[in-house]
């Protein structure tokens, strides 16, 4: 059996100059033999230790719903207005829900 990472991102120099700081991340295998790649054309320079590379996948535990204040936190976060593009807003709302 041969196992080799074939997941690549290729671009031209003009594209690299247009999207300075663009990043490619290899995401985790979840339930597939294919490894997704994420191309971020506008990485947030203020993410610091919250970057994709340092975070684990978020899993909601059913027991958290019993915690005092859980429902109000989820309602407040998910009903807040969208400020960025849809994916950034989704990721930010998941992050804020981890309180």
RAURLIN-V736766 format. One record per residue. PSI is psi in whole degrees, 0 to 359 (* if undefined). Layout:
PSI / PSI
This chain:
133 / 124 / 119 / 143 / 117 / 7 / 108 / 160 / 127 / 139 / 165 / 163 / 322 / 320 / 317 / 322 / 330 / 323 / 63 / 131 / 0 / 143 / 144 / 129 / 137 / 117 / 169 / 150 / 129 / 285 / 43 / 163 / 8 / 138 / 117 / 150 / 146 / 122 / 112 / 109 / 348 / 68 / 144 / 115 / 349 / 9 / 326 / 235 / 356 / 14 / 164 / 326 / 338 / 3 / 151 / 162 / 139 / 129 / 124 / 129 / 129 / 326 / 337 / 331 / 339 / 346 / 142 / 129 / 352 / 311 / 319 / 323 / 312 / 315 / 315 / 313 / 312 / 346 / 359 / 151 / 153 / 136 / 334 / 204 / 166 / 318 / 317 / 318 / 317 / 311 / 321 / 320 / 323 / 316 / 314 / 336 / 350 / 3 / *
